[in-house]
Every structure is written in C-alpha cells, then in structure tokens.
C-alpha cells in the first residue's frame, strides 16, 4: 500500500530556513491551522511523527502546501518545474543524448546546448530543492530524537537515508557543498566533495541495520536494501568523485542487494509480450513492478498532485499526431523527444524501417518510441515537436488498459523508480567489465535476465565476449533512459564533455561537439555565493 502523503504538511511549517537555502527557500510560513498542531504535537508519539516523516518523502514528490500550485516551498522558479524528479530529468537527461525539449523557458535551452550559467533557473532550483530536503531531515532527526523505541529509531534511520540521498545528489551535481547536519541559521562552511562522499558513506553504513529488513517496510518507504543500493551507486562513482576507486565495495553491496527479497519484474499483465513496460504503468505500485523498486517516488492523480513527476513525463512527451487519451491524460504539452543517438542504440533489434531507412519497429521491448509523423533527424529543437522520435515509456494507463485515478486526466498515478534492481544488476556487470572483481558468467546471466524480459525470449542474449565497457554503457542507456541516470553514467565513462562521444546538438552544434570539462559539475547558485562568503564557486563559472 502506498504511503499516504496528502495530509502531512505540518513539518514544513516547523522548519526555519537555513543559510544553505539563502533567501529563496520560503519556509518561514504561518501554520494553515495554528490551533491544530505544534512542534510538540507532531513529535508527541511515533504515530504523530510518522506524519512528519512522510513530509520528507513528500518533499521529493510535491512542491508546496496546496497541491500542484499556489503555496510553493521554493520561490523564484515555476512551482511545477521545481519538483525534484522533474529537475533531475532536466539536469541528468536533457543535458545528454536521451532528450531534447522544444520549450523556451529561460535557462531550459541552455541545458541541451551545455552552456548554462550560474544563474540558471534549473540548476539553482535543484540546489534549493536538495537543500530543503536536508533542512527537513535535520529538523526531523533533531525532534524525533526525543522519542524512544525501535520504531522511532527506524524513523530516524529513514530520515538519515533521505538526507544522505540528498547529499548523494549534491555531490554528483555540484561537488563541493556545505555539510549541514543540524538545524542552524549560521552561514555554513564549504566542504570538499570527498568529505561529503565520506559523510554519505558513513551514514549509510551506520543506518543499514537500523532500517527495517528487506521488504519489511511499507511500499514507498525505504528499508536497509535501499541503503545497500545507494552504497553500490556511491562506490561505483567513487573514482570520479574522490579520485579513489572503490569498485570492490560497489560489488560487495551490489551482491547484498541482489541477494535480498527484491526481484526483477517478469509480470506481463497486459499481455503485450514484454514485462518491461509494466514498470512504467499507472498501477506499477501493484502490478508486480513494485517488487523491483528499491526506492521510488509515489504519485497519485488525486492525493499527490504536481506538475512535476510522472505527470510531467507523460504530458510533456505527447505531441504531433499522438493521442493523449492513449496515454491516459487529457492533452499533450508537446515538449520532450529523444535524439537518434538513443534510438540507434537499439539498431541490433530493428524489425522494420520506413522508406527513408529510418527504424520504426524493434524486437527489444525497451525501444518505446513513437515514430508516426516524427522525423528521425532533429533539425530544429525549439517549438518543433516532430523533429526527433517521441518516447512512450511512461503512461497513465494501468495493466488493464484503464486510465489513472484522476478522471480529468490531468494528473498521473504512475510511480517513478529512483533505484530499481535492474540498475544494481548493471552495476555488478560494470564492475566485472572493468576487471575489478566478480564473476563474468554471473554478470552475463544478470544482463540476459534483463534482455529476456525485454525481448520476451532469449533471442537478445549475449555471451561473455560481449561484456565490454562500451556494451555496458549502451545497455545502461537502453534499460534506464529517462530515469535520471544518464549524465552521471556519461561522466563515469568519460563521454559527457569530451569528443569521445557526440550526439545531436551536444554543445549546441547540430552534429555535436565537445565542451569544456568544467561542465561535468553545475555551478552553485550565484545568489548563494553572493550571500555566503564562505563559499567558492565551481571552476569555469
């Protein structure tokens, strides 16, 4: 059952703005009902504290106090745009070969062109959103410390996980940031990327046994496997982030995750021959997909409305001749498409081409593209939805073909996996391909399990000879596209800024061009720098 989040607004009203947020984190708000709850009420018992804990999860899915718009947690940016996973998509997918968007919002075209500055709305909004999550978690940890018992301990461990997750994002996206572990109004000092890395590592190691056992928590809340999975991801990127390889540690925690109660979803409830699409349907909290989701953001078209999340991923990807009703929504926003670089990664699976020789059908069920009326080549990004194939990966239709809960079709039910077991399979295989341990046969078996799901049979299986780093990089793209992973992967494979790999309009050039290596990090917000003399801007900005 999903963890309900619609009523849990109280914590936002209790937390003072930290200097980490600067002036844009609008948290000094008056309680909606000042006679109903106070800080003492919220933390009077674990039953009440559970509501405050839900706010920490809701901070990743929602944007404010009144649903989709009207009382934003963060000012200075469109509220729907400021939702965490929508900004993650903007920073980790729009900056890569996976996506372009036709809208001209200030700062948005700069993402795919890779020429953003320190005042970019999207990089700034993400920094504030993550800083807010840290602030919320710090307040919860401080206040929940007065409670006793195993349940309270588990709640605090969950809050520490969410804080660690926020810092995982901060070191990935921004590098050297302040480490704030308590409620304070002091201007924070700046910590190195390595120091933040070590904090995240130590937190996850310390809380792993305080979190509930594998599969023992409510759907939508993390257990100890989430800590192991985040450690697998953290260690996989250690060389980039700290200069020290930690692939053996990534392998260790990948094994712990793989041997847990989570499993690859093989349910083909809608009978289309592939269980892959079940992961991205409106009932993915109950159709079998949930067994693969280690950490997901929950969405509900009635109880958790937002213009970010999967509402964004579904609506924004519909345009041209596409019928919005086929996707369970009331209209398309005509924005998101993909480049031929992603489509070409499925060349081995093409089963049909059009008169121009462009692919239009594939045997790999992960190739979820809409081609009718769409151009394979992108000549113009802005305001031209038909340039580039559309992506049909996320829908608001359930396994039985029914629309999601919101009868209007405005808001989407589909949950968004942030970490799923398939990614950990790929982490294991990558370590093996790097020659840093593990078993080749086991890695091949994991990859083939994913590919058999995608093909519906063993026709796409690989052998040990196929298990190269180039293959792993491409396979991660095929399995995880539009799930907020791509930029991080490209950096790890030295392909994000370099000329090693070019895609359409990389660096603003139609055929792609290399950009300066400092683009591997986003800038700290310029107004944060101006109000806190303890901070130094990232190089190049």
Beta strands, then each sheet from edge to edge (+ up, - down):
strand 1: 100-101
strand 2: 293-297
strand 3: 336-337
strand 4: 350-353
strand 5: 359-362
strand 6: 369-370
strand 7: 390-391
strand 8: 416-420
sheet 1: 1+ 3-
sheet 2: 2+ 8-
sheet 3: 4+ 5-
sheet 4: 6+ 7-
end
